[in-house]
Amino acid sequence: MSNLDEINTIKANTLAQMAEVSAERKPSYSEDGQTFSWTEYLEHLQRRVDWCNSQLAAEDPFEFPTQGYTP
């Protein structure tokens, strides 16, 4: 599996997690002294998707348009 395949898999899995969390609409809560914030969790997942997007964009081929000039 190539790095691009792995990044695409990470992105797909993260988007699936985001869909699952969004569908459940759980509020933030505390349990045994730990606080769980679903908003912060979704923001964390979004940052992971953004990272994947930037990695994938960096691998895209690119061109610099140029034009020759003859005096």
C-alpha positions in Angstrom: 0.0 0.0 0.0 1.4 3.4 -1.0 1.5 6.5 1.2 -1.3 8.0 -0.9 -3.4 4.9 -0.4 -2.8 5.1 3.4 -3.7 8.8 3.5 -6.9 8.2 1.5 -7.8 5.4 3.9 -7.1 7.6 6.9 -9.3 10.3 5.4 -12.1 7.9 4.6 -12.1 6.4 8.1 -12.0 9.9 9.7 -14.9 11.1 7.5 -16.9 7.9 8.6 -16.1 8.7 12.2 -17.3 12.3 11.7 -20.6 11.1 10.2 -21.1 8.7 13.1 -20.5 11.3 15.7 -22.6 13.9 13.9 -25.5 11.5 13.6 -25.5 10.7 17.3 -25.5 14.4 18.5 -24.1 13.6 21.9 -23.6 16.5 24.3 -20.4 17.1 26.1 -20.3 15.3 29.5 -18.0 14.4 32.4 -17.5 10.9 33.7 -15.1 9.8 36.5 -13.3 13.2 36.4 -12.8 13.1 32.6 -14.5 15.6 30.4 -15.6 14.6 26.9 -16.4 17.3 24.4 -17.9 16.1 21.2 -17.4 19.5 19.6 -13.7 19.4 20.3 -13.6 15.8 19.1 -15.2 16.8 15.8 -12.7 19.7 15.5 -9.9 17.2 16.0 -11.3 14.9 13.3 -11.7 17.9 10.9 -8.0 18.8 11.5 -7.1 15.3 10.6 -9.1 15.5 7.3 -7.5 18.9 6.6 -4.0 17.3 7.1 -4.9 14.5 4.7 -6.1 17.0 2.1 -2.9 18.9 2.4 -0.8 15.8 2.0 -2.8 14.7 -1.0 -2.6 18.1 -2.6 1.2 18.1 -2.1 1.4 14.9 -4.2 -0.7 16.2 -7.1 1.4 17.0 -10.2 1.6 20.6 -11.1 2.7 22.8 -13.9 4.1 26.3 -14.2 2.8 28.0 -17.3 5.6 29.7 -19.1 6.0 31.5 -22.4 9.2 31.9 -24.3 10.5 35.3 -25.4 12.7 35.9 -28.4 14.0 39.5 -28.7 
